[in-house]
Amino acid sequence: MVLVSAVALTGYLPETVSKPTKARVGDREIQRPTQSERVTNSFDLSRSEAFLVVDGDDLFNPATMAAIRSMVDAVEGMEIVDTVFWVDRIPMLNVFGIADPLIPPNGSSPEAFLEAREELLEHPLIVGQLLSPDGRTLMMPIVYDWFFVDDDASCTEGVLETARQALEASASKSGLVDIPRVQITGNVPLYLATRTAFKRNQWFYRIAGYGMILLLSIVLFRGLTAVLVVASGPAIGIFWAFGLIELSGVYINELANVVLPVLLSLVGLADSVHLVVHVRQRRALGDTPLEAAASAIRDVGPACLLTSLTTAIGFLSLLTASSEFVQDFGRVCAMGVGISFTAVVTLVPLLTSFQWIGGTIERGQERDLIGWALRRCGSAIDWILRHHRFVSTMAILSTIGLLLVSSTLRPDNRLEDAMPASTNAYKALAYCDEAFGGIEFARIEVTWPKSLQEDDGEILQAIIDVEELVGTEPLVQHPLSIRGLLAFFPGDKDDHDTQMTFLSLLPKRLKGFFLRDKDRTAWVVVRVQDRGTAAYEPVFQRIEQGLADLGTRHPGFTFDLDGGPVRRTRELYLIVVDLTASLGTATLIILAVMAVVYRSLRIGLITIIPNIFPLAATGALLVLLGQPLTMASVCAFTVCLGIAVDDTIHFMTRFQRELREGHHWEEAIRRTFLTVGTALVMTTIILVAGFSIVLMSDMPGHQTFGSMASATISSALLGDLLFLPAMLATFLGRGHSKKENDGDTSNDREAESLS
């Protein structure tokens, strides 16, 4: 064990291979744009790294606008800021390329600013893009100079502090009372806010959860020695798993990095509790520490092996998913489960075999609260056995009903679920969703045939048709294209050929964002809100169907929907669907493995209900609470399936052993209920208490994971201690009861029927 731990430790050592230096935000590499890209990016709001959001009741008065100009100069003067783009820097549009500035210079009359406000609200590049339709909010895209970024906070708090100080300084000079409010949001601030909140919650609630588990373990085991032995197995399992996986070079993606410690804690703790409970029971019966440890390996070890095998097979089924992200997740979790099993079944029996540990591990056994409570509940198991047909029928019907309710769950993913609602960056995002229709962008790419020139009127007609199509969808707003720019020029707006001749008068930088004749491509850009994949999936499907219809109306043209929100919706939807489908596949595979291992198809079928019931119950709970199927909920399902199967396997293995020892099937169920039931109740109480701590997190994803894990683990206990005994009595006991008068060999036949 020392050797393996030393090898695992090398997986935690930092890499010594030097890598090319790149600008970073946190752990995310960001390539610096070239000069040509920087010019075009000024107009491409979708590629902006952050947005300053300035709002106030009266932005267009001389004092306020002077303060805003001073603020922009101060922010752009920061080393870490490359450019700040806002309405004062929009190119002039007219036939001659000469016009007054869009915003009057400082010192102009109030009337001039009010007149400019009205003109800006008619400007196609500004309204809904850089100025809200009500004229109360300005949006200013920011591009960072990553060469000068030394810390994450400077990208958000540093920029905000500079902006606010500049506004206050200018306001104090001019006597301005109503100072505009400044917020910051966008890809970089949201990413940093999510990462900061995640790290803060991860460490705090992991420590708090483990502390609660330790406290409850001391109360339930009534002995510190037993608690330390129980905790040692999962702890070493996690240490080995991450170290050896890192050493092997297998990539641990973001999802696995979050789920794997929780998964290994749960599975490892469950196996560790079963081993320690068995050792304590054998010690109480007079076994030496070495004999008790050997008995645990012999009697409980196979069940632990089977639980790890079925859980690993379930995760390996994720390799059939179409998403590489999901495949990596399944591969890492399967490896982790195998490594953790090796650590637990090696360390726990080894520790308990030593006299100085195993000699006192049974202390407190006589004050075992769970065992005492289960013995007092002997009448409950008697009632279950007397009414086993009724209980079995209710188990089957309730599981089917809950499955039908759960089938209405739909995948969804929102940025809101990844960070606390109180995060300033998300508050600014929510504000922009209302004021501008979102800060993310989707775009429709229009490509025309080689036979057409770039100024052909049919191109403009195709773009108009696209704008009319997206205009029917309220969740995508403010379409922006070459059409709006051409509307500034004189002439009949319905004369598309004449309108397209004005393309040559547009500034090249501006024209290049909307149309590129070299590639025979034009774009229509629309804004997208943070409403979630469930809301936008049908919207994007309708738009794509409409674009397909446009392809038939415009022969030779192609219309493609693209953009970050579109790709993310497709990818995340696919990931959740893959995880859900693989979860179903894993369930079937696990049940098949159990049928093969126990050499009984009947047993495989019997275990379906106790294993499916907790997942169905939790899924139905999500439906009743109006919650969608998110990444966090699917992860909770995946993790807790392993716990549900773990409990069932330990129950079935003990039941099989009781039959082989000659007990009648009813007595075998009772004895299994009292022995294995103690460990099942202990693990359930400990794990539910640990996950309950997570409910206090301000991260919605953590809250979902904690509540679902608690609900699934609790209902799994119900399935294994209520439904499973009844179904064993109904579908196995009925056959055995007919053999009771067949002589002394009846018990052997009972055991044989299971094996």
C-alpha positions, 0 to 999 in steps of 0.5 A: 500500500505504501508503494501504491501510495507513493506512485499515486503521489507522483500524479499530483506533482506539477508538470515540468515540461515547459509550454508556450506562454499564452494569455490566460484568464484563470485556467482558460487559455485565450489567444490574442487577436491579430490586428486585422481581427481587432478591427473587425471585432470592434463591430462583432459584439459576439466576440467581445470579452466583456460589456460595460453596462451604463444605465441612468434616467437621463444619459443624454444631457451635457454633464452626464455624457461628459462624465461617460466620455471621461469614464471611457477614456479612463477605462481605455487608459488601463493597461489591461484594456485594449479597446472600449467600443461605444456609440461615440465611435460608430462610423458615419453613414451617408452618400458623401461619408461626411456627417456630424458626430452621432453624439455632440461634442462636450459643451453642446446645448441640451437640445443637441443631445436630445436631438442626438438621442432621437437619431441614435434610436433610429440608427440600425447599428446602435438601437438594440445593440449599443443603446437600449430601445428605451434610450436608458442604457448604453452597452460598451464592448470591451477587448482586453490586452491579455499581455498585461493581465496579472490577476483575474480581479483586475478584469472585473473589479479593477475595470469597475472601480476605474469606471466608477471613480472616473464618473464620480470625479467628473460628476463632482466637477460638473455638479452632476447629481444623478450619476449613472450606474455601471455594471460589467458582464460578458464572457470573461466576468461570467466565467470568473464569477462562476469559477470563483463561486464554484471553488468557494462552494466546493471546498467549504461544502465539501469540508462541511459535508465531510465534517457532518459525515464524521460527526454522524459516524461517531454517533452511529458507530459509538466508537472513534476507532470504527469511524477512523477505519471507515473513513480511511478506505474512501479517503485513500481510494480518492487519493489513489484514483486521482493520482493514478489517473493523472499519472496514466495520462487519462484526461479528467474533464470538468464534469469528472473532476466534480463528480468523481470525488463524490462518487468515490466517497459514496461508493467507498463509504458504503463498502467500507461501512459494510466491511466494518459492520461485519467485522464488529459483528464477528468480533462481538461473536468472539472472533479474533481481529484476524479472523473477523477481517478474513470473514469480512473479505470472504463474506462481504468482499464478493459483494463489494467486488460486484458493486464496483463491477456493476458501477464500473460497467455502468460508467463504461456504457457511457463510451457508447455516447456520441459526445466525447465529453461524456465518453471521457467522463465515463472512462475516468469514473470507471477507472476511479471506481476500480481503483477505489474498490482496491483501496477499500477492500485492501485497507479496511480489512488490513487495519482491522486485522491488527490487534491494536485496532481490531481488538477494540473496534467492536466497542460501542456495538452493544449501544448500536442505535441502528441495530437496536431500532431494527430489532425493535422493528421486527414486527415491520418485517413480519408485516411485510412478509405477511402482506408480501403480495400487496407490497410487491404489487404496490412496488411495481405499480408505483415504480411504473407510475413514477417512471411515466411521470419522469418520462416528461422531464426535458433537458435544459441548461441555463447559465443561471444554474451555474452561479449564484443569483446574487453574482453581480456579473449575472445581475448585469446579464439579467438586466441586459436580457431585459434591456437588449434581448441578451448579450449572446448572439446567433447568426445566420450565414447566407451564401450566394452562388458564383453566378451572382455579383455581390451587388445583386438585388437577390442577395438583399432579398434573401437577407430580408427574408431571413430577417422576416423569418427571425422576426417571428420568434420573440426569443431572438431580437434585434436582427442586424444585417447589411439591410439596415446599413443600406437603409441610410442611403436614398432611393426606393427601399424596394429597389434592391438592385439600386440599394446594393450599389451603395455597398461601395460607399460603406466603410470597409471595416463596417462592411466586412462584418456584414458581408464578404464578397470574397467568400460570397457570404453575408450574415444576419446577427440576432441577440439571444437571452439566457432562457435555457436550451429547453426554450431555445431548442424549438426556436432554433429548430423552427428557424432552421426549418424556415431556412431550409424553405428559403433555400428552395425559394432562392436556388443556389443560396445556402442558409446556415444557423450558427453562433455560440448559443446555437452550438452550445444548445446542440452540444449541451442538449446532446450531452444531457441526452447522452447521459440520460440514454447511457443511464438507461443502458447502464441500468439494463447492463447492471441488472443483466450482470446481477442475473449472470453473477447470481445465475438466476434470471429471476433474481435479475428481474426481482432487483429491477424494482428496488433499483429503478424505484429511487431513480423514478421517484426522484425524477417524478419529484423533479417534475412536481417541482417544475425542474428540468433535467440538467447536467447536475440532475443527470450526474446525481442520477448516475452517482446514486444508481451506484449506491442503489445497486450497492445496497441491493447487492449487499442485501442479496449476497447476505440473503443467499448466504443465509439460505446456504446456512440452512435457514428457511427463506422467511428466516433468511429474509429476517436475518438479512434485514437485521444484519445488512439493514444496519449497514444500509441505514447507517450509510443512508443517514450518513450520506443524506446528512452529508448531502443536506449540507450542500443544500445551503450552497448558493450555487443552484447546481449544487443545490440540485445535486444535493437535493436529488442525491438525498432523495435518491439515496433515501428512496433507495433504502425504502426500495431495499428494506421494504420492496426487496424483501416483499418481492423475494417472498413473492417470487422466490418464497412461493416456490420454496414453500411448496418444497417445505415437506420434501425432507431435510434437503429443502434448504439445500434446494433453496440455496441452489435456486439462488445459485 
